[in-house]
Amino acid sequence: MKLASCIAFATAAAVLIFPGSASSEEAVFYGLLRSRDLTPFGFLRLDMRPAYAVAIEPGSWAIETELGFQNTWALSPEVERYLVSLESEGRRDLGPEDVAAIQALPGENYLVDMESAQIDLTLHYKFNELLTGYLTTSAVSYQGGFLDGMIEEFHDIFSFSSFGRPAASQNDVNVIYDLNAMQLAFFDSPTAGGFTDPVIGLRYNGPPLPGKWQLTLETAIKVPVDGHRDFLSTGRTDYGVQASFQRFGDHHAWYLDLAAVKYTGAGAPVPQESRIVPTIILGYERRLTESTNLNIQAYASESVYTHETTDLDELLERKYQASIGLRHRYRNLLFSFSITENVQNLSNTPDFGFHLGVAYAPRPLARRAE
């Protein structure tokens, strides 16, 4: 796990530098990092975001904007061996000859090399003490990006595998699929980008739990407002539910999110079967100062693929990601920054991603310890 040592170091440094300077009466918490899963395999499905924990008064509203940027280099073992064999020849622009060579490899194979940026705008409105509704609209763009060089240097410093990256030109788009004899290849952005499907949700503040635990229940629906659009919409409606357990103390908060999404599949460009996709998120939040908190969280989710569409273990295995971030409150604004790394199964999730967020509410922006 590449991120484990970084998280341990950051946590220890934060505890030493900010040894709980604020009193318990001033304890404020902001909840889990709100970034969604940006995995290109199933990216267009409904993903139940970590529960919103910013407190707003009944009849009031809050608005948040989140920018997520991810770099993906994912490939099957045969493609990795093929690219590693070319590293001695130096970097090259992959092209039709490489597509033919990959299609000639035994079994199913794929290569996904690109970056994407997504911006989300979410409006929350609290109807009463128990019910809050929200609407999320999003837009996405795909490109070669700018992170390849930094990621390769990071791999070199810690003697990680190259995964065949040095055989391809940096900051290019390369997507080659040959799953179950289906052929798809392009070497430029698959679309100029555009709006993805909006999400409508309802949140219920659940009954009180023993101790300092709190429960919220949530349901959401992804609505395909403009039909199927390659790399922008599956053209199908997804449904999801989520239970969020939150425990707030004087200097620490703990979170557990359990979600399940009815993913109705996709027809193109890569067929995917309808299935239930469960997700779990574990999170920890520590107050560093009166206005700044540290977040650490881990994400695990089932793949959207089944044996009906592929026999590649890399695509069938669970997705694991870890994130670390900071939140800072200034008056009625809450700023967020976090980074995300894939862990364990490296060929079905983004290699690296970062998130920038800002939220605004005319009422208090913080959940206080009880």
N, C-alpha and C positions, 0 to 999 in steps of 0.2 A: 504494500500500500504506500504509494509515493507521498501521500499527504499526511500520513500518520505522524511523522517526525515534525513536520511543519506545524500541525495543530498542537502537538504537545509543547513545542517551543513557544508558540504564540500564547497559549494559555498560561504557561508558567511566567512568561514575561509580563502579561497583563496583571496577574495576581501580585507580582512583586512591585510593579510600577504603580498600580492603583489598588492599594490594600484596603478596599472598602471604605472610602473616605466619607461617604454620605451616611447620615443617620437613618434608622429604620423608618422614621416618620416620613422621610423623603423618598422612600423606595418606589421606583417606577420601572415598569417593564413594558416591552413593546411586542413580545411574542416572537414566533419563529420568523426567520427570513422568508420573505414572500416570493422569492424567485421560483419559477416553475421548472419542470424538467425540460431541457432543450435537446434531448436525444433525437437525432434525425430519424431513428427507427421508431415510428409511432408518434412523432412530434405533433402531428395534426389531430391527435385524439384529445378528448377532454382530459385534463390533468387537474385533479383537485388540489388547489394551492394550499400551502400551510395555513392554518387557521389565523384569521385576522384577530389581533388582541388589543388593538388601539381602542380605548373607550370613547364613545360618543354618546351624548345625551339623547333621549327620545325626542323625535321631531327634528333632529339635527342630521348632518351629513358629513362625509369625509371623502376626499379624492386622493388617489395615489397613482403615481407613474413609475413604471419599472422598465429599465433598459437592460436586456440580457444579451450577452455576446458569447458565443462558443466556438471552439475549434475542434473539429472532428477529423481524426485519422483512424479509420476502422477498416479492417481487412481480414479475409479468411487466411488460414495458415498457408495454403498453397500460394496465394498471391504474395504473402510476406516473403516466402522463400524465393519466389520469382524476382521480386524487387531487390532483395538482399544480394542476389547473384549479379545484379546490374550496378551495385554501388561502386565498384571499382572503375566503372566507365564514367563516373561523374553524373551530375544532374542532367536531366533531360525533360523535355516536354512530352508527356505521354500522349500517344496517338493511336491511330487505327492498328498499327502493328502490335502494340501492346494489348489492345482489345482482343485481337485474334489469338495472341499468345495466352492470355488469361482464359479465354473461352476454350482453348485446347487443353487446359490443365484438368486433371482428374477431379470429378465430383463437382459440387456447386461452389461458386466463388463470387466474391464481391470486393470492391474497394470504394470507400467513401472518403474523399479528401476535400473538405470545404469548411467555410465558416459561415455563420448566420448571425443576424442581429434581429432581435424582436423587441418592440416597444409595446407596453401594455398600459392602458388607461382604465382605471376602475373607480366607479362611483358607488359609494355606500350610503344608504339611508336607513336610519333607525326608526321604525314605525312605533315601537313601544319598548317597554323594559325587556321584552322577551324576543322580539323579532326584528331582524335587520335584513334588508334586501341589498343586492349589488348587481351591477352590470359591468362586464369587462369587454372592452374592444381592443383588438391587437392588430399589429401590422408586422410583417417580416420581410427581410431581404437576405439574399444568398450571394456570397462572393468568395474570392480567394483569401481575402483578409490580410492580416499583417502579423499574426502570432507564430507562424511556423518557425522562424529563426529563434525566437526566445524559447520555445518549447524544446527545440533540438539542443540548444545550449544547456538547458536544464537537464536533459537526458544525459548529455556528455559529462556534466559536472558530477552527477551521482552514478555514473557508469550504468545507466539503464540501457536496455536494448534500443537500437535505432528503429526497429519495426519497419525497415525498408524506406524510411522517409528520405534519406540522402540520394535515392535513385530518381526522385521526382523534383521538378522545379518547385521552389518555395512560393507560397501564396498563390497557388493555382487552384482551380476547381477540377477535380477528377472524380467522376462517379461512374463506376462500371458494375453492372449487375448481370449475373448469369445464373439466377436461381431457378432450379427446375426447368432448365432450357429456355427460360425467358431472357431475352437480351435487351439490355438498356445501357447506353453509354453516352456521356456528354463531357465536354472539356471546357465548358463555360457555365455561367450562372444559369440554372434551369428555368428561371423566370426573373423578370425585372423586379419582382416583389409585389406586395400588395397586402390587402386586409385579409386576415384569417377569420374564422367563424367567431361571433360574439358568444359570451357565456353569461347566463342569467342564473343567479343563485339566491337562496334564502337561508339565513342562519338563525338558529334557536338557542337561546341561553338555557341550558338544561337544568334539571333539578340539582340542588346542592349535594355535594358528596362529602364523605367523612374527611376530617382534617382540613387542610388548606387546599384541597383539590377542587377544581371547577370543571364543568363539562359544557361543551357546546356541540350541537348537532347541525349538520349542514347538508343541503341538497343543491344540485346544480344541473343545468342542461346546456349543451353546446348546440347552437342552432345554425344549420347550413343555409344562410340567407340568400346565397347566390349560386347554389348548386355545386357540382364537382368542378374543382380547378386544381390542376396538377401542382403539387408542392404548396398549395394554399388552403385547400379544403377537400375533405373526403366526400363531401356532398351528402353526408349521413349525420343523423342526430345521435349524440351520445348522452348518457345520463350518469350521474354520480352521487354518492352519499359519503359523508365523512363524520367521524366522531373524534373530538379533540379534547384531550385531558390536559389541564394546565394546573401547575402548582406554584404559587408565588410565596416566597419567603422574604427575609430581610435583605439579603444580598444576592440570592440566587433564585432562578425559576427553572422548572423542568417541564418538558412538553412531550406528549405522545399523540400523534395523529394516525388514525386508522381509516383508510378510504378504500372504496371499491367503485370502479367505473364500468358501466356497460358500454364497451367499445363495439360499435356496430360494423367495424371493419372498413376496408377500402378496396376499390376495384382497380385503381391505377394511381401512379405508375408501377407500383409494386403491390400485387394483390395480398390482402391480409384478411383473415377470417374473423368473424364476430366472436367476442369472448368477454369474460369478466376479468378485469385487470385490477388486482389488489395492490395497495401501496401502504408502506409504513414509514413514518418519519419520527425520529428521536431527536430531541433538541435540548440544549442547555443555554441559559442566559445568565450572565453575571454583570452586575452593576460595577462600572469602573469609576465613574464620577456621578454627580447629580444629573448630568445630561447625556452621558455616553455609556453604552452597554456593549458587551461582547457576546456574540452568538456563535455556537458550534452546533451543527446538526448533521445527521446521517439519513440518507434516503435509500430505500430499497423498493423495487417494483418488479412485477412480472413482465416478461417480454410480450409484445403484441403478436409475435409470431407463434405459430403452432406447427406441428408435424405435417399439417395439410399443405403448408406452403414451403417449408424448408426442412432439411435434416441437419443443417449446420448447428452444432452445439453453441457456437459463439452468439448466434442470433436467438437461440431458444433459452439461453441462460438468463437469470435475473440480472437486473441493472442495479449497480451500487454506486452511489455518489456521496461525497462528503463536502461540506461547506463550512467556511469560517467567515465571519463578517463583523462589522461595527455599525452601531446605530447611534446617531447624535441628534438630540432635540434642541431646536432653537425656536423659542416662543411656540407658535402653532405649526411649525414645520418639523418633520422628522426625516432625516437624511440617512440613507443606508448604502453600505458598500460591502460586497462579499465576493469571494472567489470559490469556485467549485472544481473539484478534481474527480475523475473516475477512479474507482478502486475495484480490485479483484478481477472482474471481467472487462478487459480493456478494449475489446473489439465490438462493443455494442453500445457505448456511451461516448459523449464528448471527452476529448483528452483534457481540455481545460476550458473554463468559462468564468466570466465575471459579470457582476450585476451592480447597477447603480439605481437607486430609488429615492423618491421624495414623496412624502404624504403631507396633506394639509387638512386640518379640521378647525372650524371656528370654536370648538369646545376643547376641553383638556385632551391632550394627545396620549396620555399614559395610563396603563393599568397599574394600580398601586397594590402593594403587598397588604394582606389582611392579617 
